[in-house]
Amino acid sequence: MPATTCIACGTGEFGITRLDDTHQSLRTCKHCGTSETCPKPDPANLEAHYSENYYGTDNVKFVPIVEAFVGWMNRKRAARVHTLVAGRTRILEVGCGRGLLLHQLAQLGHDCHGTERSALAARRASQTQGLHIYTQPLEECPFDGHSFDAAILWHVLEHLDDPQKTLALIARLLKPKGVVYLEVPNLASLQSRTSGKNWFHLDPEHHLYHFSPVGLHRLLETSGFQIEQRSTLSLEQGPYGVLQSWLNAIGREKGTLYRILKRESFPGLMATFREFAMAAGLVLPALLFALMEAAIGRGGVLRVVARPSAR
């Protein structure tokens, strides 16, 4: 059953939006704009989604050119985290996936710890030298209070059963001057508002919650954080989110290009050529749209740097 109050702001007035012809809906808070997938995916089915199809064969998730871009973005992200902390520090990533970001941080000399719900991804991440990977829930991990300098939740918060509980625990695990660095899809973005049910980052199969700027701010505040920096620009998620959303709207099947890039499917030579031809014609407009929406604070993601509130 859904919660009786909004997980972000605590109020209890909601609107309902049906998602296509499925049995799922979005239950959206009328006060802060945060949404919940209703009904939530069955836990057993949800775990089945985090399989080899989700993380890729042989720890390679995408076709080579996209995999190289993902690697480059992780190096840039690690450099950003490195600037947020002083010296070689102890870092926690919740939902570390294949461990790509932690690997880059370990290369910079940090003591890196990660949690991951998928046993497959955790096993692959643990094969990287210098990483400490845990598969149990965060509250069951052997971490002392005030023992981390930074915590990262990169497109993870929307997957969690209880985001507020996790953030409150992280606030206790961080040192007084520690930092949390997180990013989630922005439900209030222009690409979300204009694409509706076709929005690529909606993903009700995996995302339990969908955050607005107001809702995320309230959630962090009530969990013990003060926001220092925020942004809605992502060259990794923004332009592709627009592109795939447009393709979803005009194509015969949603997510076809994404499945091709993930090597999940090959719909045939002509269908693949058609998909790439449509994408080629839309890629520049999608990039310009993503830059424009971010320039007015309505980009495809919510990226936040926050620190524990004064105790």
URWO-V386282 format. One record per backbone hydrogen bond with DSSP energy under -0.5 kcal/mol. CO is the residue of the C=O (numbers start at 1). NH is the residue of the N-H. E is the energy in kcal/mol with one decimal. If there is no record, write none. Layout:
CO&NH&E  CO&NH&E
This chain:
6&10&-1.5  11&6&-3.4  12&14&-0.5  13&30&-2.6  15&28&-3.0  17&26&-2.9  18&20&-0.7  19&22&-1.7  24&19&-2.2  25&27&-0.5  25&38&-2.9  26&17&-2.2  26&28&-0.7  27&36&-1.7  28&15&-2.6  29&33&-1.4  32&215&-0.8  34&29&-2.9  35&210&-2.4  36&27&-2.7  38&25&-3.2  42&46&-3.0  43&47&-2.3  44&48&-1.5  45&49&-1.1  46&49&-0.7  46&50&-0.8  47&50&-0.8  49&51&-1.8  51&54&-0.6  51&55&-2.1  52&56&-2.3  56&59&-0.8  57&60&-1.8  59&61&-0.5  60&57&-0.5  63&66&-0.6  63&67&-2.7  64&68&-2.4  65&69&-1.6  66&70&-2.6  67&71&-2.2  68&72&-2.2  69&73&-2.5  70&74&-2.2  71&75&-1.8  72&76&-2.1  73&77&-2.5  74&78&-2.5  75&79&-2.0  76&80&-1.8  77&81&-2.4  78&82&-2.5  79&83&-1.3  80&84&-0.9  81&84&-0.9  81&85&-0.9  85&87&-0.6  87&89&-0.6  89&91&-0.6  89&111&-2.8  90&149&-2.7  90&150&-1.2  91&113&-2.7  92&94&-0.5  92&152&-2.4  93&95&-0.5  93&115&-2.3  96&99&-2.4  99&103&-2.2  100&104&-1.6  101&105&-2.1  102&106&-2.7  103&107&-1.8  104&108&-0.8  105&110&-1.9  106&109&-1.7  110&112&-0.8  111&91&-2.7  112&132&-1.9  113&93&-2.3  114&134&-2.6  115&95&-1.3  115&96&-2.5  117&119&-0.6  118&122&-2.7  119&123&-2.3  120&124&-1.9  121&125&-2.8  122&126&-2.5  123&127&-0.6  124&127&-0.8  125&128&-1.8  127&129&-0.5  128&131&-1.6  130&112&-0.7  131&133&-0.6  132&114&-2.9  134&116&-2.1  137&140&-1.9  137&141&-0.5  138&141&-1.4  141&143&-2.2  144&147&-0.8  148&175&-2.8  149&179&-1.6  150&92&-2.4  151&181&-2.7  152&94&-2.4  153&155&-0.8  153&183&-1.8  156&159&-2.3  156&160&-0.5  157&160&-1.1  158&208&-2.5  158&209&-1.7  162&166&-1.9  163&167&-2.5  164&168&-2.5  165&169&-1.9  166&170&-2.3  167&171&-2.3  168&172&-1.1  169&173&-1.7  170&174&-2.0  172&146&-2.4  173&147&-1.7  173&148&-2.1  175&178&-2.8  179&151&-2.3  180&182&-0.5  180&306&-2.3  181&153&-2.0  182&304&-2.7  183&155&-2.7  184&302&-3.0  185&187&-0.8  185&211&-0.6  186&189&-1.8  189&193&-2.4  190&194&-2.7  191&195&-1.4  192&196&-2.2  195&198&-2.2  196&199&-1.7  199&202&-1.5  199&203&-0.5  203&206&-1.5  203&207&-3.0  206&208&-0.6  208&37&-2.5  210&35&-3.1  211&187&-2.8  212&216&-2.7  213&217&-2.2  214&218&-2.3  215&219&-2.5  216&220&-2.5  217&221&-2.2  218&222&-2.6  219&223&-1.2  220&225&-2.2  221&224&-1.2  224&309&-2.5  226&307&-2.4  229&305&-2.4  231&303&-3.1  232&301&-1.0  234&238&-2.3  234&239&-0.6  237&241&-1.9  238&242&-2.0  239&243&-2.7  240&244&-3.1  241&200&-0.6  241&245&-1.6  242&246&-2.4  243&247&-2.3  244&248&-2.4  245&249&-1.5  246&250&-1.6  247&251&-2.5  253&256&-1.0  255&259&-2.3  256&260&-2.0  257&261&-2.7  258&262&-1.9  259&264&-2.6  259&265&-1.1  260&263&-1.3  261&63&-2.1  268&272&-2.5  269&273&-2.4  270&274&-2.5  271&275&-2.1  272&276&-2.3  273&277&-2.4  274&278&-2.3  275&279&-2.2  276&280&-2.5  277&281&-1.6  278&282&-1.0  279&282&-0.5  279&283&-1.6  282&286&-2.5  283&287&-2.2  284&288&-2.5  285&289&-2.5  286&290&-2.5  287&291&-2.3  288&292&-2.3  289&293&-2.7  290&294&-1.9  291&295&-1.9  292&296&-1.1  293&298&-3.6  294&297&-1.6  298&190&-2.3  300&186&-2.5  301&303&-0.5  302&184&-1.7  303&231&-2.1  304&182&-2.2  305&228&-3.2  305&229&-1.9  306&180&-3.2  307&226&-3.0
